[in-house]
């Protein structure tokens, strides 16, 4: 019985370093995976438009402003679009 216990103890003791290495690898991979998930969530939050609280004007209009208006495209027509390049109308 002592012999079996000793063999079992030695075999478990021999496996301990490989188990420690596997857990270190698993922890490193889990850390990398968590970093990638957080980066993806950050990108998602940046793509979703964010709005401020609605404002009701005295005439009854309701305005909901974007918090980051610099992301919106310029909606003013350019003068180059209104005139043709050679000066003739089409």
C-alpha positions in Angstrom: 0.0 0.0 0.0 2.9 2.4 0.8 4.5 1.6 -2.5 1.3 2.5 -4.4 1.0 5.7 -2.4 4.6 6.6 -3.1 4.3 5.9 -6.8 1.1 8.0 -7.0 2.7 10.9 -5.1 5.8 10.9 -7.3 3.8 10.8 -10.5 1.7 13.7 -9.4 4.7 15.6 -8.2 6.4 15.0 -11.7 3.3 16.4 -13.4 3.2 19.6 -11.4 5.7 21.7 -13.5 3.8 21.0 -16.7 0.6 21.9 -15.0 2.1 25.2 -13.8 3.3 25.9 -17.4 -0.1 25.2 -18.8 -1.8 27.5 -16.4 0.6 30.3 -17.2 -0.1 29.8 -20.9 -3.8 29.8 -20.2 -3.6 33.0 -18.1 -1.6 34.7 -20.8 -4.1 33.7 -23.5 -7.1 34.7 -21.3 -5.4 38.1 -20.8 -4.9 38.6 -24.5 -8.4 37.6 -25.3 -9.8 40.0 -22.7 -7.7 42.8 -24.2 -9.1 42.1 -27.6 -12.7 42.0 -26.3 -12.2 45.4 -24.6 -10.7 46.8 -27.7 -13.7 45.6 -29.8 -16.1 47.1 -27.3 -14.3 50.4 -27.4 -14.5 50.5 -31.2 -18.2 49.7 -31.0 -18.9 52.5 -28.6 -17.0 54.9 -30.9 -19.2 53.9 -33.9 -22.5 54.3 -32.1 -23.6 58.0 -32.4 -24.1 59.6 -29.0 -26.8 62.2 -28.4 -27.4 64.8 -25.7 -30.7 65.3 -23.9 -33.6 66.5 -26.0 -34.4 70.3 -25.9 -37.8 71.7 -26.5 -37.8 75.2 -28.2 -40.4 77.8 -27.4 -42.1 77.2 -30.8 -42.5 73.5 -29.9 -39.6 72.1 -32.0 -37.6 69.3 -30.3 -33.9 69.3 -30.9 -31.7 66.3 -30.1 -28.1 67.3 -30.7 -25.2 64.9 -31.4 -22.4 65.1 -28.9 -19.7 64.8 -31.5 -20.8 66.9 -34.5 -17.3 67.0 -36.0 -18.0 63.4 -37.2 -20.8 64.5 -39.5 -20.1 65.2 -43.1 -20.2 68.8 -44.4 -23.7 69.3 -45.9 -23.0 72.7 -47.5 -22.8 72.4 -51.4 -19.5 73.4 -52.8 -19.3 76.2 -55.4 -17.4 73.8 -57.7 -20.4 71.5 -57.8 -22.8 74.4 -58.8 -20.7 75.5 -61.8 -19.3 73.3 -64.5 -15.5 73.4 -65.1 -15.7 75.0 -68.6 -18.2 77.7 -67.7 -21.1 76.3 -69.8 -24.4 75.1 -68.3 -25.5 71.6 -69.0 
